Amino acid sequence: MAAIITFIGWHDSGKTTLVTQVVTELITLGYRVAVIKSTSDEGIQFDTPGTDTYKHKAAGADSVMLVAPDQMVLQTKNCNLSLRTLAHRYFPDVDLVIGEGFKTAKRIPKIEVFRNLDQSLRKEVHGVVAVATDLAGVTGEYVFRLDAARDIALFIEKRYLRSKGITEIATLLVNGEKIPLKDFVQEALAGTVHGFINTLKLDKDMKEIELRITFSNGVMR
């Protein structure tokens, strides 16, 4: 399951530039990285009138996915899911999900980017673990310059990616939130589900199983 960290800061603070540079450095280090960007802008167009995806969306489809040889693009409604839920639901196969924005995300480490002391968010936001700025006199345990993408990538690696290469046998999400499981619980859960599916005698080489259980008013459907 991916580690998560987000970059926060005011508009035009340099977040996007820094995030793209950090992503490049992390990929160079051998990690798989996904990015989720938050914006307050509305009416952003991801496709143009006349395209097939535009027609499907205009026809009332709740979600539209384009699958092409080189990419997949998903457009769906905003269900106000948390950054953690978005990361776990849509990017389970990467090492790290980097958010851009999401300053109110709970229990997510944040790197604050700013160019003006009047725009600092550290006193208002919980979870700021580092700062990126070119201003002199800024103090803190982890303060980086805006051109120090390599150092920031190494900081993220050391602090949040130490478990790279350790594979979880089973991952449990409840309402989109990951629930920590001890090794023996993972083994028991995986073994039980695998055993039930084996009784179906599927003609498949099982490498991964995804199971979703939905409850209605606390009662399993």
Backbone as CSV, one residue per row, in Angstrom:
resi,resn,N_x,N_y,N_z,CA_x,CA_y,CA_z,C_x,C_y,C_z
1,MET,0.839,-1.186,0.000,0.000,0.000,0.000,0.880,1.243,0.000
2,ALA,0.498,2.225,-0.790,1.342,3.396,-1.006,1.456,4.273,0.235
3,ALA,2.637,4.856,0.410,2.804,5.929,1.380,2.192,7.192,0.778
4,ILE,1.818,8.147,1.621,1.163,9.359,1.149,1.818,10.569,1.791
5,ILE,2.060,11.592,0.989,2.535,12.882,1.495,1.959,13.953,0.583
6,THR,1.716,15.140,1.102,1.151,16.186,0.260,1.934,17.484,0.404
7,PHE,1.981,18.253,-0.665,2.636,19.555,-0.692,1.550,20.631,-0.620
8,ILE,1.672,21.545,0.327,0.662,22.579,0.497,1.298,23.952,0.338
9,GLY,0.464,24.941,0.095,0.956,26.306,-0.065,-0.026,27.128,-0.867
10,TRP,0.162,28.439,-0.846,-0.723,29.338,-1.568,-0.518,29.190,-3.076
11,HIS,-1.471,29.697,-3.828,-1.364,29.716,-5.287,-0.110,30.483,-5.695
12,ASP,0.601,29.971,-6.695,1.832,30.577,-7.207,2.988,30.531,-6.208
13,SER,2.907,29.630,-5.254,4.009,29.490,-4.293,5.143,28.646,-4.851
14,GLY,4.871,27.926,-5.946,5.888,27.057,-6.538,5.645,25.588,-6.277
15,LYS,4.448,25.240,-5.789,4.156,23.839,-5.457,4.311,22.928,-6.667
16,THR,3.657,23.283,-7.772,3.635,22.399,-8.937,5.044,22.173,-9.475
17,THR,5.821,23.233,-9.579,7.190,23.106,-10.070,7.998,22.182,-9.177
18,LEU,7.882,22.376,-7.864,8.648,21.555,-6.925,8.173,20.103,-6.949
19,VAL,6.863,19.897,-6.992,6.340,18.527,-7.015,6.842,17.784,-8.243
20,THR,6.804,18.426,-9.412,7.258,17.748,-10.630,8.736,17.380,-10.530
21,GLN,9.532,18.252,-9.927,10.955,17.954,-9.769,11.188,16.821,-8.776
22,VAL,10.426,16.816,-7.680,10.556,15.752,-6.679,10.115,14.417,-7.272
23,VAL,9.046,14.430,-8.063,8.584,13.203,-8.724,9.696,12.629,-9.600
24,THR,10.339,13.489,-10.375,11.431,13.047,-11.243,12.553,12.414,-10.436
25,GLU,12.909,13.026,-9.314,13.982,12.500,-8.475,13.605,11.152,-7.871
26,LEU,12.342,11.010,-7.420,11.906,9.754,-6.822,11.864,8.632,-7.849
27,ILE,11.452,8.954,-9.059,11.440,7.954,-10.132,12.871,7.528,-10.454
28,THR,13.794,8.487,-10.441,15.204,8.163,-10.665,15.727,7.211,-9.590
29,LEU,15.194,7.344,-8.371,15.591,6.472,-7.271,14.932,5.091,-7.358
30,GLY,14.038,4.934,-8.326,13.432,3.619,-8.546,12.042,3.431,-7.974
31,TYR,11.384,4.516,-7.568,10.057,4.395,-6.976,8.956,4.656,-8.007
32,ARG,7.810,4.063,-7.741,6.621,4.317,-8.549,5.797,5.380,-7.825
33,VAL,5.464,6.455,-8.539,4.848,7.617,-7.895,3.579,8.026,-8.639
34,ALA,2.533,8.333,-7.887,1.306,8.904,-8.444,1.088,10.276,-7.812
35,VAL,0.400,11.157,-8.530,0.144,12.511,-8.037,-1.354,12.783,-8.098
36,ILE,-1.892,13.347,-7.025,-3.288,13.782,-6.986,-3.289,15.269,-6.683
37,LYS,-3.860,16.055,-7.581,-3.873,17.512,-7.417,-5.266,17.987,-7.024
38,SER,-5.312,18.844,-6.022,-6.571,19.433,-5.588,-6.639,20.875,-6.082
39,THR,-7.817,21.322,-6.508,-7.985,22.692,-6.960,-9.357,23.201,-6.560
40,SER,-9.457,24.502,-6.353,-10.749,25.119,-6.050,-11.434,25.630,-7.305
41,ASP,-10.750,25.520,-8.450,-11.333,25.983,-9.711,-12.442,25.042,-10.155
42,GLU,-13.476,25.581,-10.745,-14.579,24.782,-11.265,-14.661,24.920,-12.780
43,GLY,-15.327,23.955,-13.400,-15.554,24.033,-14.838,-14.353,23.704,-15.689
44,ILE,-13.349,23.039,-15.091,-12.169,22.665,-15.865,-12.548,21.606,-16.895
45,GLN,-12.130,21.796,-18.128,-12.460,20.885,-19.219,-11.313,19.912,-19.464
46,PHE,-11.615,18.613,-19.387,-10.598,17.598,-19.626,-10.646,17.082,-21.054
47,ASP,-11.748,17.326,-21.740,-11.848,16.948,-23.138,-12.614,18.040,-23.860
48,THR,-12.771,17.907,-25.130,-13.376,18.971,-25.924,-14.702,18.514,-26.508
49,PRO,-15.636,19.458,-26.716,-16.926,19.104,-27.319,-16.736,18.383,-28.647
50,GLY,-17.533,17.351,-28.838,-17.457,16.586,-30.073,-16.755,15.264,-29.922
51,THR,-15.910,15.127,-28.859,-15.222,13.853,-28.661,-16.192,12.831,-28.070
52,ASP,-15.855,11.553,-28.186,-16.727,10.506,-27.675,-16.904,10.610,-26.163
53,THR,-15.814,10.874,-25.445,-15.912,10.968,-23.991,-16.797,12.148,-23.589
54,TYR,-16.709,13.229,-24.312,-17.559,14.393,-24.036,-19.028,14.034,-24.230
55,LYS,-19.319,13.282,-25.296,-20.702,12.881,-25.579,-21.242,11.983,-24.483
56,HIS,-20.428,11.044,-23.998,-20.873,10.153,-22.929,-21.168,10.945,-21.653
57,LYS,-20.294,11.898,-21.326,-20.498,12.713,-20.133,-21.743,13.579,-20.288
58,ALA,-21.923,14.167,-21.470,-23.084,15.013,-21.729,-24.379,14.208,-21.683
59,ALA,-24.277,12.909,-21.981,-25.469,12.051,-21.965,-25.902,11.710,-20.551
60,GLY,-25.064,12.054,-19.557,-25.442,11.834,-18.169,-24.668,10.779,-17.441
61,ALA,-23.654,10.200,-18.064,-22.855,9.181,-17.382,-22.210,9.773,-16.128
62,ASP,-22.268,9.037,-15.014,-21.662,9.524,-13.780,-20.144,9.577,-13.883
63,SER,-19.564,8.583,-14.546,-18.122,8.515,-14.709,-17.806,8.062,-16.120
64,VAL,-16.703,8.569,-16.649,-16.258,8.180,-17.986,-14.770,7.879,-17.925
65,MET,-14.371,6.738,-18.466,-12.957,6.397,-18.524,-12.544,6.193,-19.973
66,LEU,-11.450,6.818,-20.340,-10.856,6.632,-21.666,-9.680,5.679,-21.527
67,VAL,-9.694,4.595,-22.283,-8.603,3.626,-22.270,-7.944,3.651,-23.641
68,ALA,-6.708,4.098,-23.682,-5.947,4.193,-24.920,-4.678,3.366,-24.789
69,PRO,-3.993,3.093,-25.886,-2.774,2.286,-25.804,-1.726,2.850,-24.854
70,ASP,-1.700,4.173,-24.708,-0.645,4.796,-23.909,-1.120,5.343,-22.567
71,GLN,-2.437,5.332,-22.308,-2.900,5.933,-21.062,-4.360,5.581,-20.783
72,MET,-4.764,5.820,-19.516,-6.168,5.755,-19.138,-6.502,7.059,-18.417
73,VAL,-7.654,7.633,-18.732,-8.080,8.881,-18.107,-9.471,8.674,-17.534
74,LEU,-9.643,8.960,-16.238,-10.922,8.799,-15.565,-11.487,10.161,-15.202
75,GLN,-12.733,10.387,-15.563,-13.431,11.606,-15.162,-14.679,11.181,-14.417
76,THR,-14.814,11.651,-13.179,-15.948,11.239,-12.369,-16.361,12.380,-11.450
77,LYS,-17.477,12.199,-10.760,-17.963,13.237,-9.855,-17.088,13.314,-8.612
78,ASN,-17.070,14.486,-7.994,-16.355,14.659,-6.742,-17.253,14.189,-5.609
79,CYS,-16.883,13.076,-4.989,-17.661,12.519,-3.873,-17.063,12.913,-2.530
80,ASN,-16.169,13.922,-2.549,-15.548,14.430,-1.324,-14.802,13.343,-0.555
81,LEU,-14.139,12.469,-1.307,-13.329,11.442,-0.670,-12.042,12.065,-0.130
82,SER,-11.539,11.527,0.959,-10.301,12.036,1.536,-9.121,11.679,0.646
83,LEU,-8.017,12.382,0.838,-6.801,12.083,0.077,-6.378,10.643,0.319
84,ARG,-6.485,10.172,1.547,-6.092,8.800,1.868,-6.961,7.797,1.112
85,THR,-8.272,8.043,1.072,-9.171,7.135,0.365,-8.896,7.153,-1.132
86,LEU,-8.697,8.344,-1.704,-8.374,8.439,-3.129,-7.107,7.665,-3.452
87,ALA,-6.092,7.821,-2.616,-4.819,7.145,-2.857,-4.975,5.638,-2.793
88,HIS,-5.634,5.150,-1.754,-5.777,3.708,-1.579,-6.695,3.084,-2.622
89,ARG,-7.735,3.820,-3.032,-8.705,3.255,-3.961,-8.186,3.233,-5.393
90,TYR,-7.515,4.308,-5.805,-7.146,4.427,-7.213,-5.683,4.124,-7.509
91,PHE,-4.817,4.148,-6.505,-3.390,3.943,-6.755,-2.782,2.942,-5.775
92,PRO,-3.308,1.716,-5.727,-2.793,0.742,-4.775,-1.443,0.144,-5.168
93,ASP,-1.015,0.355,-6.415,0.173,-0.342,-6.909,1.416,0.538,-7.005
94,VAL,1.360,1.759,-6.462,2.552,2.602,-6.482,3.197,2.599,-5.105
95,ASP,4.401,3.130,-5.033,5.105,3.210,-3.753,4.703,4.453,-2.965
96,LEU,4.381,5.532,-3.691,4.087,6.809,-3.038,3.040,7.577,-3.828
97,VAL,2.083,8.141,-3.106,1.127,9.076,-3.701,1.444,10.466,-3.153
98,ILE,1.693,11.406,-4.058,1.972,12.784,-3.669,0.737,13.619,-3.954
99,GLY,0.262,14.302,-2.948,-0.839,15.233,-3.140,-0.299,16.626,-3.393
100,GLU,-1.087,17.417,-4.104,-0.780,18.843,-4.249,-2.020,19.587,-3.790
101,GLY,-1.908,20.241,-2.650,-3.078,20.813,-2.001,-3.448,19.968,-0.800
102,PHE,-4.751,19.827,-0.540,-5.237,18.986,0.560,-4.657,19.435,1.905
103,LYS,-4.664,20.735,2.162,-4.043,21.223,3.400,-4.797,20.779,4.643
104,THR,-6.082,20.410,4.499,-6.850,19.973,5.667,-6.872,18.451,5.814
105,ALA,-6.121,17.741,4.983,-6.108,16.274,5.059,-5.619,15.829,6.430
106,LYS,-6.373,14.936,7.051,-6.033,14.476,8.391,-5.021,13.329,8.343
107,ARG,-4.086,13.373,9.267,-3.087,12.312,9.440,-2.275,12.069,8.176
108,ILE,-2.069,13.128,7.394,-1.216,13.054,6.203,-0.052,14.017,6.398
109,PRO,1.194,13.553,6.297,2.323,14.474,6.422,2.329,15.488,5.287
110,LYS,2.718,16.712,5.610,2.646,17.799,4.643,3.985,18.530,4.548
111,ILE,4.355,18.902,3.329,5.512,19.765,3.093,4.976,21.105,2.630
112,GLU,5.262,22.144,3.387,4.730,23.468,3.043,5.701,24.213,2.132
113,VAL,5.152,24.812,1.089,5.938,25.585,0.126,5.466,27.033,0.193
114,PHE,6.394,27.973,0.412,5.972,29.381,0.425,7.129,30.293,0.044
115,ARG,6.745,31.470,-0.450,7.718,32.500,-0.842,7.577,33.761,0.002
116,ASN,6.520,33.801,0.826,6.223,34.982,1.618,5.848,34.531,3.021
117,LEU,6.484,35.105,4.041,6.211,34.692,5.416,4.758,34.924,5.799
118,ASP,4.117,35.926,5.189,2.718,36.206,5.496,1.799,35.087,5.017
119,GLN,2.307,34.227,4.145,1.487,33.142,3.604,1.809,31.784,4.243
120,SER,2.596,31.785,5.302,2.938,30.530,5.959,1.698,29.929,6.614
121,LEU,1.557,28.622,6.486,0.375,27.915,6.988,0.669,27.053,8.208
122,ARG,1.907,27.015,8.643,2.300,26.069,9.690,1.515,26.233,10.988
123,LYS,1.106,27.462,11.297,0.372,27.686,12.535,-1.107,27.311,12.409
124,GLU,-1.574,27.149,11.168,-2.984,26.850,10.940,-3.224,25.381,10.604
125,VAL,-2.194,24.690,10.117,-2.359,23.351,9.557,-1.587,22.335,10.392
126,HIS,-2.213,21.213,10.624,-1.547,20.136,11.350,-0.780,19.232,10.379
127,GLY,0.325,18.697,10.845,1.029,17.685,10.073,2.124,18.183,9.164
128,VAL,2.554,19.447,9.305,3.647,19.966,8.463,4.962,19.380,8.974
129,VAL,5.617,18.580,8.140,6.846,17.895,8.559,8.098,18.555,7.993
130,ALA,7.921,19.433,7.002,9.069,20.098,6.387,8.578,21.342,5.662
131,VAL,9.528,22.210,5.354,9.226,23.476,4.676,10.168,23.637,3.499
132,ALA,9.640,24.169,2.402,10.474,24.504,1.237,10.301,25.983,0.941
133,THR,11.377,26.737,1.031,11.315,28.177,0.810,12.718,28.708,0.537
134,ASP,12.784,29.847,-0.139,14.066,30.509,-0.371,14.264,31.688,0.579
135,LEU,13.308,31.888,1.484,13.413,33.000,2.419,14.470,32.721,3.477
136,ALA,15.216,33.756,3.848,16.232,33.619,4.896,15.562,33.706,6.264
137,GLY,16.171,33.066,7.239,15.689,33.175,8.609,14.573,32.226,8.980
138,VAL,14.154,31.365,8.069,13.107,30.395,8.387,13.757,29.234,9.133
139,THR,13.248,28.932,10.302,13.831,27.888,11.126,12.899,26.682,11.214
140,GLY,13.477,25.556,11.550,12.709,24.326,11.675,13.646,23.144,11.527
141,GLU,13.163,21.969,11.875,14.018,20.786,11.805,14.370,20.424,10.375
142,TYR,13.394,20.592,9.466,13.626,20.266,8.058,13.184,21.449,7.196
143,VAL,14.153,22.240,6.766,13.896,23.390,5.902,14.733,23.228,4.642
144,PHE,14.094,23.246,3.485,14.766,23.036,2.209,14.579,24.262,1.318
145,ARG,15.518,24.454,0.419,15.373,25.489,-0.593,14.442,24.984,-1.691
146,LEU,13.878,25.904,-2.458,12.934,25.533,-3.503,13.603,24.768,-4.643
147,ASP,14.929,24.862,-4.753,15.635,24.139,-5.805,16.264,22.844,-5.276
148,ALA,15.853,22.429,-4.070,16.461,21.246,-3.444,15.579,20.015,-3.610
149,ALA,15.099,19.787,-4.830,14.202,18.648,-5.073,14.863,17.317,-4.708
150,ARG,16.145,17.184,-5.011,16.855,15.942,-4.706,16.880,15.683,-3.204
151,ASP,17.177,16.713,-2.427,17.223,16.562,-0.971,15.841,16.230,-0.410
152,ILE,14.813,16.842,-0.972,13.454,16.563,-0.505,13.063,15.132,-0.842
153,ALA,13.439,14.680,-2.032,13.153,13.294,-2.422,13.840,12.324,-1.471
154,LEU,15.081,12.596,-1.113,15.819,11.724,-0.189,15.198,11.761,1.209
155,PHE,14.716,12.923,1.606,14.018,13.057,2.889,12.760,12.186,2.907
156,ILE,11.983,12.244,1.822,10.771,11.430,1.720,11.120,9.946,1.723
157,GLU,12.167,9.597,0.982,12.584,8.191,0.923,12.959,7.675,2.307
158,LYS,13.794,8.420,3.013,14.284,7.967,4.310,13.169,7.874,5.337
159,ARG,12.240,8.811,5.282,11.227,8.893,6.338,9.969,8.075,6.046
160,TYR,9.626,7.920,4.749,8.336,7.313,4.433,8.399,6.104,3.507
161,LEU,9.570,5.822,2.943,9.652,4.725,1.981,10.618,3.635,2.416
162,ARG,10.891,3.545,3.683,11.824,2.539,4.186,11.296,1.125,3.971
163,SER,9.979,0.998,3.870,9.396,-0.342,3.746,9.329,-0.814,2.302
164,LYS,9.956,-0.071,1.356,9.942,-0.499,-0.035,10.492,-1.924,-0.141
165,GLY,9.775,-2.745,-0.862,10.191,-4.116,-1.030,9.505,-5.076,-0.068
166,ILE,8.862,-4.528,0.985,8.113,-5.367,1.913,6.684,-5.476,1.395
167,THR,6.270,-6.678,1.037,4.970,-6.879,0.431,3.951,-7.315,1.473
168,GLU,2.814,-6.634,1.501,1.725,-7.040,2.358,0.957,-8.164,1.679
169,ILE,0.656,-9.213,2.431,-0.122,-10.316,1.871,-1.574,-9.903,1.699
170,ALA,-2.087,-9.159,2.674,-3.489,-8.721,2.624,-3.574,-7.282,3.109
171,THR,-4.410,-6.493,2.455,-4.642,-5.111,2.837,-6.122,-4.928,3.094
172,LEU,-6.463,-4.331,4.219,-7.862,-4.130,4.579,-8.187,-2.644,4.585
173,LEU,-9.209,-2.254,3.797,-9.718,-0.891,3.793,-11.147,-0.908,4.317
174,VAL,-11.445,-0.059,5.281,-12.811,0.095,5.787,-13.217,1.541,5.554
175,ASN,-14.240,1.734,4.719,-14.665,3.083,4.317,-13.493,3.877,3.730
176,GLY,-12.651,3.162,2.991,-11.538,3.813,2.315,-10.309,4.015,3.163
177,GLU,-10.390,3.739,4.459,-9.260,3.926,5.353,-8.537,2.599,5.562
178,LYS,-7.222,2.622,5.440,-6.441,1.414,5.633,-6.389,1.042,7.111
179,ILE,-6.658,-0.233,7.404,-6.601,-0.745,8.765,-5.328,-1.569,8.922
180,PRO,-4.442,-1.195,9.838,-3.202,-1.957,10.025,-3.495,-3.383,10.470
181,LEU,-2.812,-4.337,9.870,-2.988,-5.744,10.213,-1.641,-6.366,10.543
182,LYS,-1.588,-7.112,11.614,-0.378,-7.856,11.945,-0.164,-8.959,10.906
183,ASP,1.068,-9.437,10.805,1.396,-10.431,9.781,0.517,-11.672,9.871
184,PHE,0.285,-12.162,11.097,-0.491,-13.401,11.230,-1.950,-13.180,10.850
185,VAL,-2.471,-11.946,11.053,-3.842,-11.637,10.648,-3.928,-11.573,9.126
186,GLN,-2.913,-10.975,8.495,-2.870,-10.944,7.033,-2.883,-12.354,6.460
187,GLU,-2.062,-13.203,7.032,-1.977,-14.580,6.547,-3.303,-15.319,6.723
188,ALA,-3.947,-15.117,7.876,-5.226,-15.782,8.132,-6.309,-15.279,7.192
189,LEU,-6.366,-13.964,7.005,-7.383,-13.377,6.126,-7.174,-13.822,4.686
190,ALA,-5.929,-13.746,4.233,-5.627,-14.139,2.857,-5.911,-15.624,2.644
191,GLY,-5.538,-16.432,3.611,-5.754,-17.872,3.480,-7.222,-18.234,3.440
192,THR,-8.038,-17.547,4.251,-9.475,-17.825,4.283,-10.136,-17.472,2.959
193,VAL,-9.841,-16.264,2.459,-10.440,-15.829,1.191,-9.967,-16.720,0.051
194,HIS,-8.684,-17.022,0.029,-8.138,-17.876,-1.023,-8.793,-19.257,-1.001
195,GLY,-9.027,-19.762,0.210,-9.651,-21.070,0.325,-11.062,-21.090,-0.232
196,PHE,-11.847,-20.060,0.080,-13.211,-19.990,-0.436,-13.220,-19.890,-1.959
197,ILE,-12.316,-19.066,-2.500,-12.302,-18.880,-3.946,-11.829,-20.149,-4.647
198,ASN,-10.962,-20.888,-4.016,-10.509,-22.155,-4.594,-11.660,-23.132,-4.803
199,THR,-12.681,-23.056,-3.938,-13.831,-23.959,-4.073,-14.641,-23.660,-5.332
200,LEU,-14.439,-22.458,-5.900,-15.154,-22.104,-7.132,-14.549,-22.786,-8.351
201,LYS,-13.373,-23.349,-8.159,-12.678,-24.086,-9.214,-12.548,-23.248,-10.489
202,LEU,-12.070,-22.041,-10.297,-11.852,-21.150,-11.437,-10.623,-21.600,-12.218
203,ASP,-10.714,-21.515,-13.514,-9.590,-21.886,-14.372,-8.674,-20.680,-14.546
204,LYS,-8.116,-20.206,-13.428,-7.274,-19.016,-13.454,-6.088,-19.197,-12.521
205,ASP,-4.984,-18.584,-12.881,-3.811,-18.557,-12.021,-3.930,-17.325,-11.138
206,MET,-4.371,-17.504,-9.897,-4.644,-16.370,-9.018,-3.355,-15.736,-8.512
207,LYS,-3.174,-14.467,-8.819,-2.035,-13.704,-8.329,-2.476,-12.597,-7.375
208,GLU,-3.722,-12.147,-7.549,-4.235,-11.079,-6.703,-5.751,-11.215,-6.621
209,ILE,-6.296,-10.999,-5.446,-7.740,-11.071,-5.233,-8.214,-9.741,-4.657
210,GLU,-9.265,-9.171,-5.227,-9.884,-7.975,-4.683,-11.287,-8.325,-4.227
211,LEU,-11.621,-7.980,-3.002,-12.926,-8.299,-2.428,-13.527,-7.026,-1.852
212,ARG,-14.759,-6.702,-2.237,-15.448,-5.537,-1.683,-16.774,-5.997,-1.091
213,ILE,-17.029,-5.644,0.158,-18.271,-5.987,0.838,-18.993,-4.696,1.190
214,THR,-20.261,-4.579,0.791,-21.039,-3.370,1.029,-22.144,-3.649,2.038
215,PHE,-22.261,-2.777,3.015,-23.300,-2.891,4.040,-24.346,-1.802,3.846
216,SER,-25.596,-2.104,4.136,-26.673,-1.134,4.086,-27.283,-1.020,5.475
217,ASN,-27.146,0.163,6.088,-27.635,0.381,7.453,-27.080,-0.632,8.436
218,GLY,-25.808,-0.953,8.249,-25.136,-1.858,9.156,-25.406,-3.323,8.914
219,VAL,-26.182,-3.624,7.864,-26.521,-5.006,7.566,-25.910,-5.399,6.230
220,MET,-25.232,-6.542,6.172,-24.619,-6.993,4.943,-25.683,-7.360,3.933
221,ARG,-25.533,-6.842,2.714,-26.496,-7.111,1.654,-26.366,-8.549,1.149
